[in-house]
Amino acid sequence: MEWIHKRNVLIVGLGLIGGSYARALKRLGYRVLAIDRNAQAIEYALSHHVIDAGCTEPQADVLASADAVIFALYPGVFLEWIRANQHLLKSGAMLTDVTGVKSCIVYEIQSMLRPDLEFIAAHPMAGREVYGVENSDDRIFRDANYIVVPTDKNTEEGIAWCRELGQILGFSHICVLTPEEHDEMIGFVSQLTHCIAIALMTCSENRHLAEYTGDSFRDLTRIARINDVMWSELFLRNKEPLLRQMDMFMREFSEIRDMLEAEDGEGLRAKMRLSTERRSYFDKEI
């Protein structure tokens, strides 16, 4: 299925990621519609030509015109939206999302979805430490990863359609994981790192740290400026994978602490060499 045949794209949730999707798709010539409860977000997007049309509540004519729907909602809100509004969607519409957890929502959505609709989950691994459509920028997709998360209920056509979306948005690498693989991986590379950044910022009450710190601390805590509503829900909905990753990290951290206490210089250097080797896997070629 080619995206050229899906000209009307509806984005539900016009925040940073939804807005960035909108900018990319509109630039590519698609007719972009949006729904967001925040009237100011819709007004901004219209006045800055991010979208072609928008509304603050689901409207039957808008939903019926959408060839493809991209959901940029919190997991719980996403589930409720599908329950309440899927009957208004066009037969044959393709659905995808940007949600940061999968196992807890993908199977439930697919089980309740009409048989003439297909939902293929996806996760764009891109973002910024700011929020809202006013901060959206489709350049964040460049050099970023995009994960397609299918199940056995998805068709080959649907999976190909979702992959093609990642390609036209400009993601540099596209991979496929099961919902369970996705949640284990995201528990480590995203949620655990946010937990570490939060702990670093909350373990000291020294308000003068900014006067002394260097770039290493700023880089390490960049993601500590966090949306508490969204991330607490993501943590709780991915509880078991995240707990496993936190336990693994604490074991490793304790081992480094014990080496320091024992003045085990060679052990510390071995850890550092291993760390340097593994960090090199993430270096992007220029």
Secondary structure as the mmCIF struct_conf table of DSSP 4:
data_model
#
loop_
_struct_conf.conf_type_id
_struct_conf.id
_struct_conf.beg_label_comp_id
_struct_conf.beg_label_asym_id
_struct_conf.beg_label_seq_id
_struct_conf.end_label_comp_id
_struct_conf.end_label_asym_id
_struct_conf.end_label_seq_id
HELX_RH_3T_P HELX_RH_3T_P1 TRP A 3 HIS A 5
STRN STRN1 ASN A 8 VAL A 12
BEND BEND1 GLY A 15 GLY A 15
HELX_RH_AL_P HELX_RH_AL_P1 LEU A 16 ARG A 27
TURN_TY1_P TURN_TY1_P1 LEU A 28 GLY A 29
STRN STRN2 ARG A 31 ILE A 35
BEND BEND2 ARG A 37 ARG A 37
HELX_RH_AL_P HELX_RH_AL_P2 ALA A 39 SER A 47
TURN_TY1_P TURN_TY1_P2 HIS A 48 HIS A 49
BEND BEND3 VAL A 50 VAL A 50
BEND BEND4 ASP A 52 ASP A 52
STRN STRN3 ALA A 53 CYS A 55
BEND BEND5 THR A 56 GLU A 57
HELX_RH_AL_P HELX_RH_AL_P3 ALA A 60 SER A 65
BEND BEND6 ASP A 67 ASP A 67
STRN STRN4 ALA A 68 PHE A 71
BEND BEND7 LEU A 73 LEU A 73
HELX_RH_AL_P HELX_RH_AL_P4 PRO A 75 ASN A 85
HELX_RH_3T_P HELX_RH_3T_P2 GLN A 86 LEU A 88
BEND BEND8 LEU A 89 LEU A 89
HELX_LH_PP_P HELX_LH_PP_P1 LYS A 90 LYS A 90
TURN_TY1_P TURN_TY1_P3 SER A 91 GLY A 92
STRN STRN5 MET A 94 ASP A 97
BEND BEND9 GLY A 100 GLY A 100
HELX_RH_AL_P HELX_RH_AL_P5 SER A 103 MET A 112
BEND BEND10 LEU A 113 LEU A 113
TURN_TY1_P TURN_TY1_P4 PRO A 115 ASP A 116
STRN STRN6 GLU A 118 PHE A 119
STRN STRN7 ALA A 121 MET A 125
BEND BEND11 GLU A 129 GLU A 129
BEND BEND12 GLY A 132 GLY A 132
HELX_RH_3T_P HELX_RH_3T_P3 VAL A 133 ASN A 135
HELX_RH_3T_P HELX_RH_3T_P4 ASP A 138 PHE A 141
STRN STRN8 ARG A 142 ARG A 142
TURN_TY1_P TURN_TY1_P5 ASP A 143 ASP A 143
STRN STRN9 ASN A 145 VAL A 149
TURN_TY1_P TURN_TY1_P6 ASP A 152 LYS A 153
BEND BEND13 ASN A 154 ASN A 154
HELX_RH_AL_P HELX_RH_AL_P6 GLU A 156 LEU A 169
TURN_TY1_P TURN_TY1_P7 GLY A 170 GLY A 170
STRN STRN10 PHE A 171 PHE A 171
BEND BEND14 SER A 172 SER A 172
STRN STRN11 HIS A 173 VAL A 176
HELX_RH_AL_P HELX_RH_AL_P7 PRO A 179 ILE A 186
HELX_RH_PI_P HELX_RH_PI_P1 GLY A 187 LEU A 192
HELX_RH_AL_P HELX_RH_AL_P8 THR A 193 THR A 202
BEND BEND15 CYS A 203 CYS A 203
TURN_TY1_P TURN_TY1_P8 ARG A 207 HIS A 208
HELX_RH_AL_P HELX_RH_AL_P9 LEU A 209 TYR A 212
HELX_RH_AL_P HELX_RH_AL_P10 ASP A 215 LEU A 220
TURN_TY1_P TURN_TY1_P9 THR A 221 THR A 221
HELX_RH_3T_P HELX_RH_3T_P5 ARG A 222 ALA A 224
BEND BEND16 ARG A 225 ARG A 225
HELX_RH_AL_P HELX_RH_AL_P11 ASP A 228 ARG A 237
TURN_TY1_P TURN_TY1_P10 ASN A 238 ASN A 238
HELX_RH_AL_P HELX_RH_AL_P12 LYS A 239 GLU A 261
TURN_TY1_P TURN_TY1_P11 ALA A 262 GLU A 263
HELX_RH_AL_P HELX_RH_AL_P13 GLY A 265 ARG A 279
HELX_RH_3T_P HELX_RH_3T_P6 SER A 280 PHE A 282
HELX_LH_PP_P HELX_LH_PP_P2 ASP A 283 GLU A 285
#
